[in-house]
């Protein structure tokens, strides 16, 4: 009989993965060159929020970001 060790990520690894995903979406939104690019990233943020109901709203963070000041 062969056993395989199933490694589950520790809590800190999960937290860093979540942080990286959020940062990626925020960065892509901040650097979007067109309205359609920004809209596509916004859909990603909506999907993130739906898949992570316990996390703070990423869409709310995008709403708080002033894209006109960054352009």
N, CA, C and O atoms as CSV, one atom per row, in Angstrom:
chain,resi,resn,atom,element,x,y,z
A,1,UNK,N,N,0.836,-1.164,0.000
A,1,UNK,CA,C,0.000,0.000,0.000
A,1,UNK,C,C,0.894,1.244,0.000
A,1,UNK,O,O,1.857,1.323,0.763
A,2,UNK,N,N,0.572,2.201,-0.849
A,2,UNK,CA,C,1.341,3.432,-0.948
A,2,UNK,C,C,0.500,4.600,-0.455
A,2,UNK,O,O,-0.679,4.733,-0.782
A,3,UNK,N,N,1.139,5.423,0.328
A,3,UNK,CA,C,0.470,6.613,0.834
A,3,UNK,C,C,1.093,7.849,0.194
A,3,UNK,O,O,2.299,7.899,-0.049
A,4,UNK,N,N,0.271,8.821,-0.069
A,4,UNK,CA,C,0.736,10.083,-0.625
A,4,UNK,C,C,0.407,11.191,0.357
A,4,UNK,O,O,-0.732,11.337,0.802
A,5,UNK,N,N,1.416,11.957,0.679
A,5,UNK,CA,C,1.224,13.074,1.586
A,5,UNK,C,C,0.550,14.207,0.818
A,5,UNK,O,O,1.058,14.664,-0.206
A,6,UNK,N,N,-0.576,14.646,1.313
A,6,UNK,CA,C,-1.283,15.766,0.714
A,6,UNK,C,C,-0.954,16.998,1.539
A,6,UNK,O,O,-1.311,17.090,2.714
A,7,UNK,N,N,-0.279,17.926,0.917
A,7,UNK,CA,C,0.131,19.131,1.632
A,7,UNK,C,C,-0.906,20.225,1.387
A,7,UNK,O,O,-1.195,20.584,0.246
A,8,UNK,N,N,-1.447,20.737,2.463
A,8,UNK,CA,C,-2.378,21.859,2.345
A,8,UNK,C,C,-1.633,23.128,2.727
A,8,UNK,O,O,-0.793,23.111,3.626
A,9,UNK,N,N,-1.935,24.218,2.055
A,9,UNK,CA,C,-1.219,25.454,2.369
A,9,UNK,C,C,-1.540,25.938,3.779
A,9,UNK,O,O,-2.661,25.796,4.268
A,10,UNK,N,N,-0.540,26.502,4.406
A,10,UNK,CA,C,-0.767,27.056,5.734
A,10,UNK,C,C,-1.475,28.404,5.593
A,10,UNK,O,O,-1.505,28.991,4.512
A,11,UNK,N,N,-2.031,28.873,6.676
A,11,UNK,CA,C,-2.840,30.090,6.657
A,11,UNK,C,C,-2.075,31.294,6.117
A,11,UNK,O,O,-2.639,32.107,5.385
A,12,UNK,N,N,-0.801,31.415,6.471
A,12,UNK,CA,C,-0.029,32.570,5.991
A,12,UNK,C,C,0.176,32.508,4.480
A,12,UNK,O,O,0.183,33.543,3.813
A,13,UNK,N,N,0.345,31.294,3.931
A,13,UNK,CA,C,0.477,31.161,2.479
A,13,UNK,C,C,-0.807,31.592,1.778
A,13,UNK,O,O,-0.767,32.248,0.737
A,14,UNK,N,N,-1.937,31.221,2.355
A,14,UNK,CA,C,-3.221,31.621,1.786
A,14,UNK,C,C,-3.405,33.135,1.847
A,14,UNK,O,O,-3.919,33.745,0.910
A,15,UNK,N,N,-2.986,33.728,2.945
A,15,UNK,CA,C,-3.111,35.181,3.102
A,15,UNK,C,C,-2.247,35.913,2.077
A,15,UNK,O,O,-2.679,36.906,1.491
A,16,UNK,N,N,-1.018,35.415,1.863
A,16,UNK,CA,C,-0.149,36.052,0.871
A,16,UNK,C,C,-0.688,35.864,-0.544
A,16,UNK,O,O,-0.561,36.757,-1.382
A,17,UNK,N,N,-1.280,34.724,-0.808
A,17,UNK,CA,C,-1.871,34.490,-2.131
A,17,UNK,C,C,-3.036,35.449,-2.360
A,17,UNK,O,O,-3.183,36.003,-3.450
A,18,UNK,N,N,-3.862,35.644,-1.332
A,18,UNK,CA,C,-4.981,36.579,-1.448
A,18,UNK,C,C,-4.467,38.001,-1.643
A,18,UNK,O,O,-4.992,38.748,-2.469
A,19,UNK,N,N,-3.448,38.371,-0.887
A,19,UNK,CA,C,-2.862,39.699,-1.012
A,19,UNK,C,C,-2.323,39.918,-2.425
A,19,UNK,O,O,-2.518,40.983,-3.010
A,20,UNK,N,N,-1.648,38.913,-2.967
A,20,UNK,CA,C,-1.103,39.015,-4.320
A,20,UNK,C,C,-2.190,39.168,-5.374
A,20,UNK,O,O,-2.043,39.948,-6.315
A,21,UNK,N,N,-3.275,38.427,-5.217
A,21,UNK,CA,C,-4.384,38.511,-6.170
A,21,UNK,C,C,-5.025,39.899,-6.125
A,21,UNK,O,O,-5.323,40.482,-7.168
A,22,UNK,N,N,-5.233,40.420,-4.932
A,22,UNK,CA,C,-5.821,41.759,-4.786
A,22,UNK,C,C,-4.896,42.818,-5.377
A,22,UNK,O,O,-5.336,43.705,-6.108
A,23,UNK,N,N,-3.609,42.714,-5.049
A,23,UNK,CA,C,-2.635,43.684,-5.554
A,23,UNK,C,C,-2.575,43.660,-7.079
A,23,UNK,O,O,-2.462,44.707,-7.717
A,24,UNK,N,N,-2.650,42.467,-7.658
A,24,UNK,CA,C,-2.626,42.339,-9.115
A,24,UNK,C,C,-3.816,43.063,-9.746
A,24,UNK,O,O,-3.654,43.793,-10.724
A,25,UNK,N,N,-4.993,42.862,-9.192
A,25,UNK,CA,C,-6.183,43.507,-9.739
A,25,UNK,C,C,-6.086,45.021,-9.586
A,25,UNK,O,O,-6.393,45.757,-10.525
A,26,UNK,N,N,-5.665,45.492,-8.425
A,26,UNK,CA,C,-5.532,46.934,-8.209
A,26,UNK,C,C,-4.492,47.551,-9.142
A,26,UNK,O,O,-4.705,48.639,-9.678
A,27,UNK,N,N,-3.381,46.869,-9.333
A,27,UNK,CA,C,-2.337,47.366,-10.230
A,27,UNK,C,C,-2.827,47.416,-11.665
A,27,UNK,O,O,-2.590,48.395,-12.372
A,28,UNK,N,N,-3.516,46.356,-12.101
A,28,UNK,CA,C,-4.031,46.350,-13.471
A,28,UNK,C,C,-5.054,47.452,-13.679
A,28,UNK,O,O,-5.121,48.033,-14.762
A,29,UNK,N,N,-5.849,47.750,-12.665
A,29,UNK,CA,C,-6.835,48.829,-12.764
A,29,UNK,C,C,-6.129,50.186,-12.852
A,29,UNK,O,O,-6.492,51.037,-13.663
A,30,UNK,N,N,-5.125,50.368,-12.009
A,30,UNK,CA,C,-4.408,51.645,-11.973
A,30,UNK,C,C,-3.641,51.905,-13.266
A,30,UNK,O,O,-3.452,53.059,-13.652
A,31,UNK,N,N,-3.201,50.849,-13.933
A,31,UNK,CA,C,-2.401,51.021,-15.148
A,31,UNK,C,C,-3.202,50.807,-16.433
A,31,UNK,O,O,-2.643,50.838,-17.529
A,32,UNK,N,N,-4.505,50.591,-16.295
A,32,UNK,CA,C,-5.343,50.412,-17.490
A,32,UNK,C,C,-5.271,51.675,-18.346
A,32,UNK,O,O,-5.384,52.791,-17.838
A,33,UNK,N,N,-5.081,51.482,-19.642
A,33,UNK,CA,C,-4.929,52.626,-20.543
A,33,UNK,C,C,-6.239,53.062,-21.179
A,33,UNK,O,O,-6.361,54.191,-21.654
A,34,UNK,N,N,-7.206,52.176,-21.187
A,34,UNK,CA,C,-8.487,52.506,-21.806
A,34,UNK,C,C,-9.617,52.171,-20.855
A,34,UNK,O,O,-9.445,51.429,-19.888
A,35,UNK,N,N,-10.761,52.727,-21.148
A,35,UNK,CA,C,-11.938,52.438,-20.335
A,35,UNK,C,C,-12.300,50.954,-20.427
A,35,UNK,O,O,-12.731,50.357,-19.441
A,36,UNK,N,N,-12.126,50.362,-21.605
A,36,UNK,CA,C,-12.466,48.938,-21.750
A,36,UNK,C,C,-11.524,48.051,-20.940
A,36,UNK,O,O,-11.952,47.035,-20.392
A,37,UNK,N,N,-10.247,48.423,-20.859
A,37,UNK,CA,C,-9.318,47.666,-20.005
A,37,UNK,C,C,-9.739,47.779,-18.545
A,37,UNK,O,O,-9.758,46.784,-17.821
A,38,UNK,N,N,-10.074,48.979,-18.118
A,38,UNK,CA,C,-10.496,49.196,-16.729
A,38,UNK,C,C,-11.777,48.414,-16.433
A,38,UNK,O,O,-11.936,47.860,-15.346
A,39,UNK,N,N,-12.682,48.374,-17.402
A,39,UNK,CA,C,-13.931,47.635,-17.214
A,39,UNK,C,C,-13.666,46.144,-17.080
A,39,UNK,O,O,-14.290,45.477,-16.255
A,40,UNK,N,N,-12.750,45.614,-17.879
A,40,UNK,CA,C,-12.405,44.193,-17.797
A,40,UNK,C,C,-11.827,43.853,-16.421
A,40,UNK,O,O,-12.156,42.819,-15.840
A,41,UNK,N,N,-10.969,44.727,-15.911
A,41,UNK,CA,C,-10.391,44.510,-14.579
A,41,UNK,C,C,-11.484,44.602,-13.522
A,41,UNK,O,O,-11.475,43.852,-12.546
A,42,UNK,N,N,-12.425,45.519,-13.719
A,42,UNK,CA,C,-13.536,45.662,-12.769
A,42,UNK,C,C,-14.344,44.370,-12.693
A,42,UNK,O,O,-14.776,43.975,-11.610
A,43,UNK,N,N,-14.552,43.704,-13.837
A,43,UNK,CA,C,-15.251,42.415,-13.817
A,43,UNK,C,C,-14.462,41.381,-13.016
A,43,UNK,O,O,-15.048,40.555,-12.316
A,44,UNK,N,N,-13.136,41.426,-13.121
A,44,UNK,CA,C,-12.302,40.523,-12.309
A,44,UNK,C,C,-12.490,40.812,-10.828
A,44,UNK,O,O,-12.539,39.891,-10.012
A,45,UNK,N,N,-12.594,42.088,-10.481
A,45,UNK,CA,C,-12.809,42.472,-9.076
A,45,UNK,C,C,-14.169,41.992,-8.583
A,45,UNK,O,O,-14.299,41.541,-7.444
A,46,UNK,N,N,-15.172,42.088,-9.434
A,46,UNK,CA,C,-16.505,41.595,-9.064
A,46,UNK,C,C,-16.458,40.098,-8.806
A,46,UNK,O,O,-17.025,39.611,-7.828
A,47,UNK,N,N,-15.775,39.367,-9.692
A,47,UNK,CA,C,-15.644,37.915,-9.516
A,47,UNK,C,C,-14.882,37.598,-8.227
A,47,UNK,O,O,-15.240,36.668,-7.504
A,48,UNK,N,N,-13.836,38.369,-7.945
A,48,UNK,CA,C,-13.067,38.168,-6.717
A,48,UNK,C,C,-13.970,38.349,-5.501
A,48,UNK,O,O,-13.965,37.523,-4.589
A,49,UNK,N,N,-14.748,39.438,-5.493
A,49,UNK,CA,C,-15.639,39.704,-4.360
A,49,UNK,C,C,-16.659,38.587,-4.178
A,49,UNK,O,O,-16.959,38.197,-3.050
A,50,UNK,N,N,-17.191,38.073,-5.276
A,50,UNK,CA,C,-18.174,36.989,-5.179
A,50,UNK,C,C,-17.543,35.705,-4.652
A,50,UNK,O,O,-18.199,34.939,-3.946
A,51,UNK,N,N,-16.284,35.465,-4.986
A,51,UNK,CA,C,-15.602,34.245,-4.540
A,51,UNK,C,C,-14.992,34.372,-3.152
A,51,UNK,O,O,-14.577,33.374,-2.563
A,52,UNK,N,N,-14.935,35.585,-2.628
A,52,UNK,CA,C,-14.343,35.832,-1.311
A,52,UNK,C,C,-15.271,36.712,-0.476
A,52,UNK,O,O,-14.939,37.861,-0.183
A,53,UNK,N,N,-16.435,36.178,-0.090
A,53,UNK,CA,C,-17.418,37.010,0.609
A,53,UNK,C,C,-16.955,37.524,1.971
A,53,UNK,O,O,-17.505,38.508,2.465
A,54,UNK,N,N,-15.981,36.899,2.580
A,54,UNK,CA,C,-15.506,37.348,3.886
A,54,UNK,C,C,-14.458,38.447,3.809
A,54,UNK,O,O,-14.127,39.057,4.826
A,55,UNK,N,N,-13.937,38.706,2.627
A,55,UNK,CA,C,-12.897,39.722,2.456
A,55,UNK,C,C,-13.527,41.092,2.216
A,55,UNK,O,O,-14.689,41.196,1.822
A,56,UNK,N,N,-12.745,42.133,2.459
A,56,UNK,CA,C,-13.247,43.477,2.167
A,56,UNK,C,C,-13.443,43.617,0.657
A,56,UNK,O,O,-12.748,42.976,-0.132
A,57,UNK,N,N,-14.382,44.448,0.276
A,57,UNK,CA,C,-14.770,44.573,-1.128
A,57,UNK,C,C,-13.661,45.199,-1.974
A,57,UNK,O,O,-13.211,46.315,-1.716
A,58,UNK,N,N,-13.243,44.464,-2.968
A,58,UNK,CA,C,-12.251,44.976,-3.900
A,58,UNK,C,C,-12.886,45.998,-4.838
A,58,UNK,O,O,-12.229,46.955,-5.248
A,59,UNK,N,N,-14.148,45.805,-5.177
A,59,UNK,CA,C,-14.864,46.770,-6.013
A,59,UNK,C,C,-14.931,48.117,-5.300
A,59,UNK,O,O,-14.786,49.163,-5.934
A,60,UNK,N,N,-15.148,48.100,-3.996
A,60,UNK,CA,C,-15.183,49.348,-3.230
A,60,UNK,C,C,-13.830,50.058,-3.292
A,60,UNK,O,O,-13.773,51.286,-3.359
A,61,UNK,N,N,-12.750,49.291,-3.268
A,61,UNK,CA,C,-11.425,49.900,-3.392
A,61,UNK,C,C,-11.246,50.526,-4.771
A,61,UNK,O,O,-10.675,51.609,-4.893
A,62,UNK,N,N,-11.730,49.852,-5.802
A,62,UNK,CA,C,-11.640,50.419,-7.142
A,62,UNK,C,C,-12.483,51.688,-7.239
A,62,UNK,O,O,-12.077,52.659,-7.878
A,63,UNK,N,N,-13.650,51.680,-6.607
A,63,UNK,CA,C,-14.507,52.865,-6.609
A,63,UNK,C,C,-13.822,54.049,-5.939
A,63,UNK,O,O,-14.011,55.193,-6.352
A,64,UNK,N,N,-13.032,53.779,-4.913
A,64,UNK,CA,C,-12.346,54.832,-4.178
A,64,UNK,C,C,-11.121,55.359,-4.938
A,64,UNK,O,O,-10.616,56.439,-4.631
A,65,UNK,N,N,-10.652,54.601,-5.918
A,65,UNK,CA,C,-9.470,54.987,-6.683
A,65,UNK,C,C,-9.874,55.975,-7.773
A,65,UNK,O,O,-10.795,55.699,-8.541
A,66,UNK,N,N,-9.211,57.099,-7.852
A,66,UNK,CA,C,-9.510,58.121,-8.847
A,66,UNK,C,C,-8.625,57.892,-10.070
A,66,UNK,O,O,-7.464,58.300,-10.095
A,67,UNK,N,N,-9.188,57.236,-11.081
A,67,UNK,CA,C,-8.406,56.943,-12.294
A,67,UNK,C,C,-8.013,58.209,-13.051
A,67,UNK,O,O,-6.989,58.212,-13.734
A,68,UNK,N,N,-8.787,59.269,-12.950
A,68,UNK,CA,C,-8.445,60.481,-13.686
A,68,UNK,C,C,-7.195,61.136,-13.118
A,68,UNK,O,O,-6.428,61.747,-13.862
A,69,UNK,N,N,-6.976,61.019,-11.804
A,69,UNK,CA,C,-5.782,61.584,-11.204
A,69,UNK,C,C,-4.542,60.804,-11.614
A,69,UNK,O,O,-3.453,61.371,-11.701
A,70,UNK,N,N,-4.700,59.507,-11.866
A,70,UNK,CA,C,-3.561,58.664,-12.232
A,70,UNK,C,C,-3.217,58.784,-13.706
A,70,UNK,O,O,-2.096,58.472,-14.107
A,71,UNK,N,N,-4.148,59.223,-14.501
A,71,UNK,CA,C,-3.912,59.285,-15.955
A,71,UNK,C,C,-3.032,60.446,-16.334
A,71,UNK,O,O,-2.739,60.639,-17.514
